[in-house]
Amino acid sequence: MGMETGRRRKEVGETVRCSCCGRTRSWTELGMFTTDLSSEFDLAEGAVTQTVVYCRDDSDCRGTAQTLRLIQSASVPAPGDLGQAPYYGAD
């Protein structure tokens, strides 16, 4: 389902907020958990992924990172049915 990655994308001195607890930490204190959500949207594998940044030293953050959904599933109108979607022509 998901995978932990150790890739560092920012400089060591930069900080970012944990997606789980909101604490601001340096990149060296954070981990990333990436999940492919493509199947939830009936799309090809790898089309929709989310990456959750979590505190490496906090087991609660690590557990939350594996289940947190930043991108919520949504129903997608059938092809050719866009005129019936609620966001088109809604009053």
VMD Tcl script that draws the C-alpha trace (Angstrom):
set ca {
  {0.00 0.00 0.00}
  {2.40 2.71 1.15}
  {6.11 3.00 1.63}
  {8.47 4.94 3.83}
  {11.06 6.98 2.02}
  {14.19 8.55 3.34}
  {14.80 10.89 0.45}
  {15.77 14.34 1.60}
  {14.33 17.05 -0.65}
  {15.34 20.15 1.30}
  {18.52 21.41 2.89}
  {19.37 20.05 6.33}
  {18.82 23.40 8.08}
  {15.32 23.92 6.70}
  {12.23 23.05 8.70}
  {8.77 21.81 7.80}
  {5.59 20.92 9.69}
  {4.71 17.34 10.50}
  {1.52 16.35 8.63}
  {0.36 14.38 11.68}
  {1.01 16.52 14.78}
  {1.81 19.92 13.26}
  {5.17 20.36 15.02}
  {7.83 22.19 13.04}
  {10.92 19.99 12.74}
  {14.14 19.89 10.73}
  {14.23 17.55 7.75}
  {16.68 15.30 9.59}
  {13.97 14.62 12.23}
  {11.24 13.82 9.72}
  {10.33 10.84 7.59}
  {8.01 10.55 4.60}
  {5.35 7.92 3.95}
  {4.07 7.75 0.37}
  {0.85 5.98 -0.60}
  {-0.51 5.33 -4.08}
  {-4.21 6.31 -4.04}
  {-4.82 5.80 -7.77}
  {-7.10 2.79 -7.33}
  {-9.49 4.88 -5.20}
  {-10.04 7.11 -8.23}
  {-10.07 4.30 -10.82}
  {-6.86 5.64 -12.35}
  {-3.66 3.98 -13.52}
  {-1.16 3.03 -10.84}
  {1.00 5.98 -9.83}
  {-1.40 8.64 -11.12}
  {-2.38 9.87 -7.63}
  {0.04 9.63 -4.73}
  {0.23 11.39 -1.40}
  {3.25 11.89 0.79}
  {2.77 12.39 4.52}
  {5.63 13.96 6.47}
  {5.92 12.57 10.03}
  {8.17 12.86 13.10}
  {10.58 9.91 13.02}
  {10.96 9.84 16.79}
  {7.20 9.74 17.54}
  {5.48 6.37 17.17}
  {2.04 8.05 17.13}
  {3.07 10.17 14.13}
  {4.48 7.13 12.35}
  {1.23 5.22 12.87}
  {-0.90 8.19 11.80}
  {1.23 8.69 8.67}
  {0.28 5.20 7.49}
  {-3.47 5.84 7.73}
  {-3.85 9.62 7.20}
  {-5.68 10.64 4.01}
  {-4.82 14.14 2.81}
  {-6.49 13.47 -0.54}
  {-10.06 12.37 0.04}
  {-11.79 9.98 -2.35}
  {-14.48 11.59 -4.41}
  {-17.03 10.32 -6.84}
  {-16.11 11.11 -10.41}
  {-18.85 11.70 -13.01}
  {-19.09 9.11 -15.75}
  {-17.54 10.15 -19.08}
  {-19.99 12.32 -21.01}
  {-21.93 13.13 -17.83}
  {-20.06 16.29 -16.83}
  {-23.14 18.43 -17.45}
  {-24.88 16.62 -14.58}
  {-22.05 17.13 -12.06}
  {-23.07 19.38 -9.13}
  {-20.32 21.91 -9.83}
  {-21.53 22.64 -13.38}
  {-24.43 25.04 -13.58}
  {-25.29 24.75 -9.90}
  {-27.50 27.58 -8.73}
}
mol new
graphics top color blue
foreach p $ca { graphics top sphere $p radius 0.5 }
foreach p [lrange $ca 0 end-1] q [lrange $ca 1 end] { graphics top cylinder $p $q radius 0.2 }
display resetview
